[in-house]
Amino acid sequence: MLVVKSKIKDVVKNCNVAGDLADALSKKLTMMIEDACKRADENGRKTVMAKDVPFFFTCKGKASDMIVVKSKLKDVAKGYNVAGDLADALNNVAVTMVGMAEERAAGNNRKTLMAKDL
């Protein structure tokens, strides 16, 4: 699990959080790290950096709450070095995704944020 379930609830402002959200978010982040590893490899690097994370450049600002577990990043990025900025970049993407999912749930007149909103 790449995310802390209890921290997700701190990020979500106006909705309840369904039990399946943390697992779905963790799976999406795992796929993003795997994609970032491929990008680093294509660029001839063995270090995965923030710039390799998909959608990193579209996320604005820095998230105040850390929902990503830094120690788990190396488990996913096996065989690669992990740059210091990777955890923050992934966290910004995760918080942005949760915010967009919250907007989707509200747009569908629901008060519970579910995995399908990601």
The first five atom37 places (N, CA, C, CB, O) and aatype in JSON, in Angstrom:
{
  "aatype": [12, 10, 19, 19, 11, 15, 11, 9, 11, 3, 19, 19, 11, 2, 4, 2, 19, 0, 7, 3, 10, 0, 3, 0, 10, 15, 11, 11, 10, 16, 12, 12, 9, 6, 3, 0, 4, 11, 1, 0, 3, 6, 2, 7, 1, 11, 16, 19, 12, 0, 11, 3, 19, 14, 13, 13, 13, 16, 4, 11, 7, 11, 0, 15, 3, 12, 9, 19, 19, 11, 15, 11, 10, 11, 3, 19, 0, 11, 7, 18, 2, 19, 0, 7, 3, 10, 0, 3, 0, 10, 2, 2, 19, 0, 19, 16, 12, 19, 7, 12, 0, 6, 6, 1, 0, 0, 7, 2, 2, 1, 11, 16, 10, 12, 0, 11, 3, 10],
  "atom_mask": [
    [1, 1, 1, 1, 1],
    [1, 1, 1, 1, 1],
    [1, 1, 1, 1, 1],
    [1, 1, 1, 1, 1],
    [1, 1, 1, 1, 1],
    [1, 1, 1, 1, 1],
    [1, 1, 1, 1, 1],
    [1, 1, 1, 1, 1],
    [1, 1, 1, 1, 1],
    [1, 1, 1, 1, 1],
    [1, 1, 1, 1, 1],
    [1, 1, 1, 1, 1],
    [1, 1, 1, 1, 1],
    [1, 1, 1, 1, 1],
    [1, 1, 1, 1, 1],
    [1, 1, 1, 1, 1],
    [1, 1, 1, 1, 1],
    [1, 1, 1, 1, 1],
    [1, 1, 1, 0, 1],
    [1, 1, 1, 1, 1],
    [1, 1, 1, 1, 1],
    [1, 1, 1, 1, 1],
    [1, 1, 1, 1, 1],
    [1, 1, 1, 1, 1],
    [1, 1, 1, 1, 1],
    [1, 1, 1, 1, 1],
    [1, 1, 1, 1, 1],
    [1, 1, 1, 1, 1],
    [1, 1, 1, 1, 1],
    [1, 1, 1, 1, 1],
    [1, 1, 1, 1, 1],
    [1, 1, 1, 1, 1],
    [1, 1, 1, 1, 1],
    [1, 1, 1, 1, 1],
    [1, 1, 1, 1, 1],
    [1, 1, 1, 1, 1],
    [1, 1, 1, 1, 1],
    [1, 1, 1, 1, 1],
    [1, 1, 1, 1, 1],
    [1, 1, 1, 1, 1],
    [1, 1, 1, 1, 1],
    [1, 1, 1, 1, 1],
    [1, 1, 1, 1, 1],
    [1, 1, 1, 0, 1],
    [1, 1, 1, 1, 1],
    [1, 1, 1, 1, 1],
    [1, 1, 1, 1, 1],
    [1, 1, 1, 1, 1],
    [1, 1, 1, 1, 1],
    [1, 1, 1, 1, 1],
    [1, 1, 1, 1, 1],
    [1, 1, 1, 1, 1],
    [1, 1, 1, 1, 1],
    [1, 1, 1, 1, 1],
    [1, 1, 1, 1, 1],
    [1, 1, 1, 1, 1],
    [1, 1, 1, 1, 1],
    [1, 1, 1, 1, 1],
    [1, 1, 1, 1, 1],
    [1, 1, 1, 1, 1],
    [1, 1, 1, 0, 1],
    [1, 1, 1, 1, 1],
    [1, 1, 1, 1, 1],
    [1, 1, 1, 1, 1],
    [1, 1, 1, 1, 1],
    [1, 1, 1, 1, 1],
    [1, 1, 1, 1, 1],
    [1, 1, 1, 1, 1],
    [1, 1, 1, 1, 1],
    [1, 1, 1, 1, 1],
    [1, 1, 1, 1, 1],
    [1, 1, 1, 1, 1],
    [1, 1, 1, 1, 1],
    [1, 1, 1, 1, 1],
    [1, 1, 1, 1, 1],
    [1, 1, 1, 1, 1],
    [1, 1, 1, 1, 1],
    [1, 1, 1, 1, 1],
    [1, 1, 1, 0, 1],
    [1, 1, 1, 1, 1],
    [1, 1, 1, 1, 1],
    [1, 1, 1, 1, 1],
    [1, 1, 1, 1, 1],
    [1, 1, 1, 0, 1],
    [1, 1, 1, 1, 1],
    [1, 1, 1, 1, 1],
    [1, 1, 1, 1, 1],
    [1, 1, 1, 1, 1],
    [1, 1, 1, 1, 1],
    [1, 1, 1, 1, 1],
    [1, 1, 1, 1, 1],
    [1, 1, 1, 1, 1],
    [1, 1, 1, 1, 1],
    [1, 1, 1, 1, 1],
    [1, 1, 1, 1, 1],
    [1, 1, 1, 1, 1],
    [1, 1, 1, 1, 1],
    [1, 1, 1, 1, 1],
    [1, 1, 1, 0, 1],
    [1, 1, 1, 1, 1],
    [1, 1, 1, 1, 1],
    [1, 1, 1, 1, 1],
    [1, 1, 1, 1, 1],
    [1, 1, 1, 1, 1],
    [1, 1, 1, 1, 1],
    [1, 1, 1, 1, 1],
    [1, 1, 1, 0, 1],
    [1, 1, 1, 1, 1],
    [1, 1, 1, 1, 1],
    [1, 1, 1, 1, 1],
    [1, 1, 1, 1, 1],
    [1, 1, 1, 1, 1],
    [1, 1, 1, 1, 1],
    [1, 1, 1, 1, 1],
    [1, 1, 1, 1, 1],
    [1, 1, 1, 1, 1],
    [1, 1, 1, 1, 1],
    [1, 1, 1, 1, 1]
  ],
  "atom_positions": [
    [[0.85, -1.18, 0.0], [0.0, 0.0, 0.0], [0.89, 1.24, 0.0], [-0.96, 0.0, 1.22], [1.71, 1.43, 0.9]],
    [[0.73, 2.07, -1.01], [1.55, 3.27, -1.16], [0.98, 4.49, -0.46], [1.73, 3.57, -2.61], [1.66, 5.51, -0.37]],
    [[-0.24, 4.41, 0.03], [-0.87, 5.56, 0.66], [-1.29, 5.22, 2.09], [-2.08, 6.03, -0.16], [-1.5, 4.06, 2.43]],
    [[-1.42, 6.26, 2.89], [-1.9, 6.11, 4.26], [-3.4, 6.41, 4.25], [-1.12, 7.06, 5.26], [-3.82, 7.52, 3.94]],
    [[-4.19, 5.41, 4.59], [-5.64, 5.55, 4.52], [-6.15, 6.72, 5.37], [-6.31, 4.27, 4.97], [-7.01, 7.48, 4.92]],
    [[-5.64, 6.84, 6.56], [-6.13, 7.9, 7.44], [-5.79, 9.29, 6.92], [-5.55, 7.72, 8.83], [-6.52, 10.25, 7.19]],
    [[-4.7, 9.42, 6.2], [-4.31, 10.72, 5.64], [-5.21, 11.13, 4.48], [-2.86, 10.69, 5.19], [-5.39, 12.32, 4.22]],
    [[-5.77, 10.15, 3.77], [-6.68, 10.47, 2.68], [-7.88, 11.23, 3.22], [-7.14, 9.19, 1.93], [-8.36, 12.17, 2.6]],
    [[-8.36, 10.81, 4.38], [-9.5, 11.48, 5.0], [-9.18, 12.94, 5.35], [-9.95, 10.72, 6.25], [-10.07, 13.78, 5.38]],
    [[-7.91, 13.23, 5.64], [-7.51, 14.6, 5.92], [-7.53, 15.47, 4.66], [-6.11, 14.62, 6.54], [-7.78, 16.67, 4.73]],
    [[-7.27, 14.85, 3.52], [-7.24, 15.58, 2.25], [-8.65, 15.86, 1.74], [-6.46, 14.78, 1.21], [-8.91, 16.92, 1.18]],
    [[-9.55, 14.9, 1.93], [-10.92, 15.04, 1.46], [-11.67, 16.0, 2.38], [-11.64, 13.65, 1.4], [-11.68, 15.83, 3.6]],
    [[-12.27, 17.01, 1.78], [-12.91, 18.06, 2.58], [-14.4, 17.85, 2.8], [-12.69, 19.38, 1.92], [-14.88, 17.97, 3.93]],
    [[-15.14, 17.52, 1.75], [-16.6, 17.55, 1.83], [-17.28, 16.21, 1.61], [-17.12, 18.51, 0.83], [-18.49, 16.17, 1.44]],
    [[-16.54, 15.14, 1.63], [-17.12, 13.82, 1.35], [-16.65, 12.8, 2.38], [-16.75, 13.35, -0.07], [-15.64, 12.99, 3.06]],
    [[-17.4, 11.74, 2.47], [-16.96, 10.56, 3.19], [-16.04, 9.78, 2.27], [-18.17, 9.69, 3.68], [-16.04, 10.01, 1.06]],
    [[-15.26, 8.87, 2.82], [-14.32, 8.08, 2.01], [-14.71, 6.61, 2.08], [-12.87, 8.29, 2.5], [-14.77, 6.03, 3.16]],
    [[-14.96, 6.02, 0.92], [-15.29, 4.59, 0.85], [-14.04, 3.76, 1.09], [-15.92, 4.24, -0.52], [-12.92, 4.23, 0.88]],
    [[-14.23, 2.54, 1.53], [-13.13, 1.65, 1.86], [-12.26, 1.27, 0.68], [0.0, 0.0, 0.0], [-11.09, 0.94, 0.86]],
    [[-12.81, 1.3, -0.53], [-12.05, 0.87, -1.7], [-11.18, 1.97, -2.31], [-12.99, 0.36, -2.74], [-10.41, 1.71, -3.23]],
    [[-11.29, 3.18, -1.82], [-10.57, 4.31, -2.41], [-9.06, 4.18, -2.24], [-11.05, 5.61, -1.8], [-8.32, 4.4, -3.19]],
    [[-8.6, 3.85, -1.05], [-7.16, 3.77, -0.79], [-6.49, 2.71, -1.66], [-6.9, 3.48, 0.69], [-5.4, 2.95, -2.19]],
    [[-7.12, 1.56, -1.81], [-6.54, 0.5, -2.65], [-6.47, 0.93, -4.1], [-7.37, -0.79, -2.53], [-5.46, 0.7, -4.77]],
    [[-7.53, 1.56, -4.59], [-7.55, 2.02, -5.98], [-6.5, 3.1, -6.22], [-8.95, 2.54, -6.35], [-5.83, 3.1, -7.25]],
    [[-6.37, 4.02, -5.28], [-5.37, 5.08, -5.41], [-3.97, 4.49, -5.38], [-5.52, 6.12, -4.28], [-3.1, 4.91, -6.15]],
    [[-3.74, 3.53, -4.51], [-2.43, 2.87, -4.43], [-2.1, 2.16, -5.74], [-2.41, 1.88, -3.27], [-0.95, 2.21, -6.19]],
    [[-3.07, 1.51, -6.35], [-2.84, 0.83, -7.64], [-2.49, 1.83, -8.73], [-4.08, 0.01, -8.04], [-1.6, 1.58, -9.54]],
    [[-3.2, 2.95, -8.77], [-2.92, 3.96, -9.78], [-1.52, 4.55, -9.6], [-3.97, 5.07, -9.73], [-0.8, 4.78, -10.58]],
    [[-1.14, 4.81, -8.36], [0.19, 5.35, -8.1], [1.27, 4.33, -8.44], [0.32, 5.77, -6.64], [2.34, 4.71, -8.93]],
    [[1.01, 3.06, -8.19], [1.96, 2.01, -8.56], [2.18, 2.0, -10.07], [1.46, 0.62, -8.08], [3.31, 1.89, -10.54]],
    [[1.1, 2.12, -10.83], [1.22, 2.17, -12.29], [2.01, 3.41, -12.72], [-0.17, 2.17, -12.95], [2.77, 3.35, -13.68]],
    [[1.82, 4.52, -12.02], [2.55, 5.74, -12.36], [4.05, 5.58, -12.09], [2.01, 6.93, -11.57], [4.87, 6.05, -12.88]],
    [[4.4, 4.92, -11.0], [5.81, 4.69, -10.7], [6.43, 3.78, -11.74], [5.99, 4.1, -9.3], [7.55, 4.01, -12.2]],
    [[5.71, 2.73, -12.12], [6.22, 1.83, -13.15], [6.42, 2.57, -14.46], [5.25, 0.65, -13.35], [7.4, 2.33, -15.16]],
    [[5.5, 3.47, -14.8], [5.64, 4.28, -16.01], [6.83, 5.22, -15.88], [4.35, 5.07, -16.29], [7.57, 5.43, -16.84]],
    [[7.01, 5.8, -14.7], [8.14, 6.7, -14.47], [9.47, 5.95, -14.61], [8.05, 7.35, -13.07], [10.44, 6.51, -15.11]],
    [[9.5, 4.71, -14.17], [10.72, 3.89, -14.33], [11.03, 3.67, -15.8], [10.55, 2.53, -13.61], [12.19, 3.73, -16.21]],
    [[10.0, 3.41, -16.59], [10.19, 3.24, -18.03], [10.73, 4.51, -18.66], [8.88, 2.83, -18.71], [11.62, 4.46, -19.51]],
    [[10.18, 5.66, -18.25], [10.64, 6.94, -18.79], [12.11, 7.19, -18.44], [9.78, 8.1, -18.27], [12.89, 7.63, -19.29]],
    [[12.47, 6.91, -17.2], [13.87, 7.08, -16.8], [14.78, 6.18, -17.61], [14.03, 6.8, -15.29], [15.85, 6.59, -18.04]],
    [[14.34, 4.94, -17.82], [15.11, 3.98, -18.59], [15.28, 4.44, -20.04], [14.44, 2.6, -18.55], [16.36, 4.33, -20.62]],
    [[14.2, 4.97, -20.61], [14.26, 5.46, -22.0], [15.2, 6.65, -22.13], [12.87, 5.86, -22.48], [15.76, 6.9, -23.2]],
    [[15.38, 7.39, -21.03], [16.29, 8.53, -21.04], [17.69, 8.17, -20.57], [15.73, 9.64, -20.17], [18.52, 9.05, -20.34]],
    [[17.94, 6.87, -20.43], [19.27, 6.4, -20.08], [19.65, 6.62, -18.63], [0.0, 0.0, 0.0], [20.84, 6.72, -18.31]],
    [[18.66, 6.71, -17.75], [18.93, 6.92, -16.34], [18.46, 5.74, -15.51], [18.26, 8.21, -15.86], [17.52, 5.04, -15.87]],
    [[19.12, 5.53, -14.39], [18.69, 4.51, -13.43], [18.06, 5.16, -12.2], [19.88, 3.62, -13.01], [17.72, 4.48, -11.23]],
    [[17.91, 6.48, -12.25], [17.28, 7.22, -11.15], [15.95, 7.76, -11.62], [18.2, 8.37, -10.64], [15.86, 8.46, -12.63]],
    [[14.91, 7.44, -10.87], [13.56, 7.93, -11.18], [13.38, 9.27, -10.47], [12.45, 6.9, -10.75], [13.58, 9.38, -9.26]],
    [[12.99, 10.28, -11.25], [12.86, 11.63, -10.72], [11.42, 12.12, -10.84], [13.81, 12.6, -11.45], [10.58, 11.48, -11.46]],
    [[11.16, 13.27, -10.23], [9.82, 13.86, -10.27], [9.36, 14.09, -11.7], [9.8, 15.17, -9.5], [8.19, 13.88, -12.02]],
    [[10.26, 14.51, -12.56], [9.88, 14.81, -13.94], [9.45, 13.58, -14.72], [11.04, 15.47, -14.65], [8.89, 13.7, -15.81]],
    [[9.69, 12.4, -14.18], [9.27, 11.17, -14.84], [7.84, 10.77, -14.49], [10.21, 10.04, -14.47], [7.25, 9.92, -15.16]],
    [[7.28, 11.37, -13.46], [5.93, 11.01, -13.01], [4.9, 11.61, -13.96], [5.68, 11.51, -11.54], [4.91, 12.82, -14.21]],
    [[3.99, 10.77, -14.5], [2.95, 11.29, -15.38], [2.09, 12.33, -14.66], [2.06, 10.15, -15.9], [1.77, 12.17, -13.49]],
    [[1.73, 13.38, -15.35], [0.86, 14.45, -14.87], [1.49, 15.34, -13.8], [-0.4, 13.86, -14.34], [0.81, 16.19, -13.24]],
    [[2.78, 15.14, -13.5], [3.43, 15.94, -12.47], [3.4, 17.42, -12.8], [4.87, 15.48, -12.27], [3.15, 18.26, -11.93]],
    [[3.64, 17.76, -14.05], [3.73, 19.17, -14.43], [2.37, 19.86, -14.46], [4.39, 19.29, -15.78], [2.3, 21.09, -14.48]],
    [[1.29, 19.1, -14.45], [-0.04, 19.7, -14.45], [-0.54, 19.98, -13.04], [-1.03, 18.8, -15.17], [-1.55, 20.67, -12.86]],
    [[0.14, 19.47, -12.03], [-0.27, 19.68, -10.63], [0.35, 20.98, -10.14], [0.17, 18.49, -9.73], [1.55, 21.21, -10.27]],
    [[-0.5, 21.82, -9.56], [-0.02, 23.13, -9.12], [0.26, 23.12, -7.63], [-1.05, 24.22, -9.45], [-0.43, 22.47, -6.85]],
    [[1.28, 23.85, -7.24], [1.59, 24.0, -5.83], [2.14, 22.74, -5.2], [0.0, 0.0, 0.0], [2.46, 21.76, -5.88]],
    [[2.23, 22.79, -3.88], [2.72, 21.64, -3.13], [1.66, 21.25, -2.13], [4.08, 21.95, -2.42], [1.12, 22.09, -1.41]],
    [[1.35, 19.97, -2.08], [0.33, 19.46, -1.17], [0.83, 19.58, 0.27], [-0.02, 18.0, -1.5], [1.98, 19.28, 0.56]],
    [[-0.06, 20.01, 1.15], [0.33, 20.18, 2.55], [0.34, 18.85, 3.3], [-0.6, 21.16, 3.24], [1.14, 18.65, 4.21]],
    [[-0.55, 17.95, 2.93], [-0.63, 16.65, 3.59], [0.12, 15.6, 2.78], [-2.1, 16.22, 3.78], [-0.03, 15.52, 1.56]],
    [[0.93, 14.8, 3.44], [1.67, 13.72, 2.79], [0.89, 12.43, 2.94], [3.12, 13.58, 3.38], [0.78, 11.89, 4.04]],
    [[0.33, 11.94, 1.83], [-0.44, 10.7, 1.89], [0.34, 9.52, 1.32], [-1.75, 10.87, 1.15], [-0.08, 8.37, 1.48]],
    [[1.45, 9.79, 0.65], [2.28, 8.75, 0.06], [3.3, 8.27, 1.09], [2.99, 9.27, -1.22], [3.91, 9.08, 1.79]],
    [[3.49, 6.97, 1.18], [4.47, 6.38, 2.08], [5.8, 6.32, 1.33], [4.02, 4.94, 2.58], [5.97, 5.53, 0.4]],
    [[6.74, 7.16, 1.75], [8.03, 7.27, 1.06], [8.8, 5.96, 1.05], [8.87, 8.35, 1.7], [9.45, 5.62, 0.06]],
    [[8.75, 5.24, 2.14], [9.54, 4.01, 2.25], [9.08, 2.92, 1.29], [9.49, 3.48, 3.66], [9.83, 1.99, 1.0]],
    [[7.86, 3.02, 0.79], [7.32, 2.0, -0.13], [7.7, 2.26, -1.58], [5.82, 1.93, -0.01], [7.53, 1.39, -2.43]],
    [[8.2, 3.45, -1.88], [8.52, 3.79, -3.27], [9.61, 2.89, -3.84], [8.97, 5.25, -3.36], [9.53, 2.47, -4.99]],
    [[10.62, 2.6, -3.04], [11.72, 1.76, -3.52], [11.27, 0.34, -3.79], [12.86, 1.76, -2.51], [11.83, -0.35, -4.64]],
    [[10.24, -0.12, -3.06], [9.71, -1.46, -3.3], [9.09, -1.55, -4.69], [8.68, -1.83, -2.23], [9.19, -2.58, -5.36]],
    [[8.44, -0.49, -5.11], [7.79, -0.48, -6.42], [8.81, -0.23, -7.54], [6.69, 0.6, -6.47], [8.72, -0.82, -8.61]],
    [[9.78, 0.64, -7.27], [10.78, 1.0, -8.28], [12.01, 0.09, -8.14], [11.2, 2.48, -8.13], [13.13, 0.58, -8.02]],
    [[11.79, -1.2, -8.16], [12.89, -2.16, -8.0], [13.9, -2.01, -9.13], [12.35, -3.61, -7.95], [13.54, -1.92, -10.3]],
    [[15.16, -1.99, -8.75], [16.22, -1.89, -9.74], [16.54, -0.46, -10.14], [0.0, 0.0, 0.0], [17.43, -0.23, -10.96]],
    [[15.83, 0.5, -9.58], [16.05, 1.92, -9.89], [16.37, 2.67, -8.61], [14.82, 2.54, -10.6], [15.94, 2.28, -7.52]],
    [[17.11, 3.73, -8.75], [17.32, 4.65, -7.65], [16.13, 5.6, -7.6], [18.67, 5.43, -7.8], [15.49, 5.87, -8.62]],
    [[15.83, 6.11, -6.42], [14.7, 7.01, -6.26], [15.23, 8.38, -5.84], [13.69, 6.46, -5.2], [15.88, 8.51, -4.8]],
    [[14.96, 9.39, -6.66], [15.4, 10.75, -6.35], [14.59, 11.3, -5.17], [15.25, 11.67, -7.59], [13.47, 10.84, -4.91]],
    [[15.15, 12.26, -4.49], [14.51, 12.84, -3.32], [13.21, 13.55, -3.61], [0.0, 0.0, 0.0], [12.35, 13.65, -2.74]],
    [[13.05, 14.04, -4.84], [11.82, 14.77, -5.18], [10.69, 13.87, -5.66], [12.13, 15.79, -6.24], [9.58, 14.36, -5.91]],
    [[10.94, 12.59, -5.8], [9.92, 11.68, -6.33], [8.71, 11.56, -5.41], [10.52, 10.29, -6.56], [7.57, 11.6, -5.88]],
    [[8.92, 11.42, -4.12], [7.81, 11.26, -3.18], [6.9, 12.48, -3.18], [8.34, 10.99, -1.76], [5.68, 12.35, -3.17]],
    [[7.49, 13.67, -3.18], [6.68, 14.89, -3.2], [5.9, 15.02, -4.5], [7.57, 16.12, -3.01], [4.74, 15.44, -4.49]],
    [[6.53, 14.67, -5.61], [5.85, 14.74, -6.9], [4.68, 13.77, -6.94], [6.82, 14.44, -8.04], [3.59, 14.13, -7.38]],
    [[4.91, 12.56, -6.5], [3.85, 11.56, -6.49], [2.73, 11.97, -5.53], [4.41, 10.19, -6.1], [1.55, 11.75, -5.82]],
    [[3.11, 12.55, -4.42], [2.11, 13.01, -3.46], [1.24, 14.12, -4.06], [2.79, 13.51, -2.18], [0.03, 14.12, -3.88]],
    [[1.87, 15.07, -4.77], [1.1, 16.14, -5.41], [0.11, 15.58, -6.42], [2.04, 17.13, -6.11], [-1.03, 16.03, -6.49]],
    [[0.54, 14.61, -7.19], [-0.35, 13.98, -8.16], [-1.49, 13.26, -7.44], [0.43, 12.98, -9.06], [-2.64, 13.35, -7.86]],
    [[-1.17, 12.55, -6.36], [-2.19, 11.82, -5.62], [-3.23, 12.76, -5.02], [-1.55, 10.98, -4.52], [-4.43, 12.5, -5.1]],
    [[-2.78, 13.84, -4.41], [-3.7, 14.8, -3.8], [-4.56, 15.46, -4.87], [-2.92, 15.87, -3.0], [-5.75, 15.69, -4.65]],
    [[-3.98, 15.77, -6.02], [-4.75, 16.34, -7.13], [-5.8, 15.35, -7.62], [-3.81, 16.73, -8.28], [-6.94, 15.73, -7.89]],
    [[-5.42, 14.08, -7.72], [-6.37, 13.06, -8.15], [-7.53, 12.93, -7.17], [-5.66, 11.7, -8.31], [-8.68, 12.8, -7.59]],
    [[-7.24, 12.97, -5.89], [-8.29, 12.87, -4.88], [-9.21, 14.09, -4.96], [-7.67, 12.76, -3.46], [-10.43, 13.96, -4.84]],
    [[-8.63, 15.26, -5.17], [-9.45, 16.47, -5.32], [-10.37, 16.4, -6.53], [0.0, 0.0, 0.0], [-11.54, 16.78, -6.44]],
    [[-9.85, 15.91, -7.64], [-10.68, 15.77, -8.85], [-11.76, 14.71, -8.64], [-9.8, 15.4, -10.05], [-12.88, 14.86, -9.13]],
    [[-11.43, 13.66, -7.92], [-12.4, 12.61, -7.63], [-13.51, 13.14, -6.72], [-11.72, 11.4, -6.97], [-14.67, 12.78, -6.87]],
    [[-13.13, 14.0, -5.8], [-14.13, 14.61, -4.91], [-15.09, 15.49, -5.7], [-13.43, 15.43, -3.81], [-16.29, 15.5, -5.44]],
    [[-14.56, 16.23, -6.67], [-15.42, 17.04, -7.54], [-16.37, 16.17, -8.35], [-14.56, 17.89, -8.48], [-17.53, 16.52, -8.54]],
    [[-15.87, 15.04, -8.81], [-16.71, 14.13, -9.59], [-17.84, 13.56, -8.73], [-15.87, 12.98, -10.17], [-18.99, 13.49, -9.18]],
    [[-17.53, 13.17, -7.51], [-18.55, 12.63, -6.61], [-19.61, 13.69, -6.32], [-17.9, 12.14, -5.29], [-20.81, 13.4, -6.33]],
    [[-19.16, 14.92, -6.08], [-20.11, 16.01, -5.82], [-20.96, 16.29, -7.06], [-19.36, 17.28, -5.39], [-22.15, 16.58, -6.94]],
    [[-20.35, 16.21, -8.23], [-21.08, 16.41, -9.48], [-22.14, 15.35, -9.72], [0.0, 0.0, 0.0], [-23.12, 15.59, -10.42]],
    [[-21.92, 14.18, -9.15], [-22.89, 13.09, -9.25], [-23.82, 13.04, -8.04], [-22.17, 11.75, -9.4], [-24.51, 12.04, -7.82]],
    [[-23.83, 14.12, -7.27], [-24.7, 14.25, -6.09], [-24.48, 13.14, -5.07], [-26.14, 14.25, -6.52], [-25.43, 12.61, -4.5]],
    [[-23.22, 12.8, -4.86], [-22.89, 11.79, -3.84], [-22.03, 12.42, -2.77], [-22.17, 10.57, -4.47], [-21.25, 13.33, -3.05]],
    [[-22.17, 11.95, -1.57], [-21.38, 12.42, -0.44], [-20.26, 11.45, -0.07], [-22.28, 12.66, 0.76], [-19.52, 11.68, 0.89]],
    [[-20.14, 10.36, -0.82], [-19.11, 9.36, -0.55], [-18.17, 9.26, -1.74], [-19.73, 7.99, -0.23], [-18.6, 9.06, -2.88]],
    [[-16.9, 9.39, -1.47], [-15.87, 9.31, -2.49], [-15.5, 7.84, -2.66], [-14.62, 10.18, -2.11], [-15.1, 7.18, -1.69]],
    [[-15.63, 7.32, -3.88], [-15.38, 5.91, -4.15], [-14.25, 5.72, -5.16], [-16.66, 5.23, -4.66], [-13.8, 6.68, -5.79]],
    [[-13.8, 4.49, -5.28], [-12.72, 4.17, -6.21], [-13.09, 4.55, -7.65], [-12.38, 2.69, -6.14], [-12.23, 4.99, -8.41]],
    [[-14.33, 4.39, -8.0], [-14.74, 4.7, -9.37], [-14.63, 6.18, -9.7], [-16.15, 4.23, -9.6], [-14.68, 6.56, -10.87]],
    [[-14.49, 7.03, -8.68], [-14.34, 8.47, -8.92], [-12.92, 8.83, -9.37], [-14.69, 9.25, -7.67], [-12.7, 9.9, -9.93]],
    [[-11.98, 7.94, -9.12], [-10.61, 8.18, -9.57], [-10.56, 7.98, -11.05], [-9.59, 7.27, -8.86], [-9.5, 8.14, -11.66]]
  ]
}
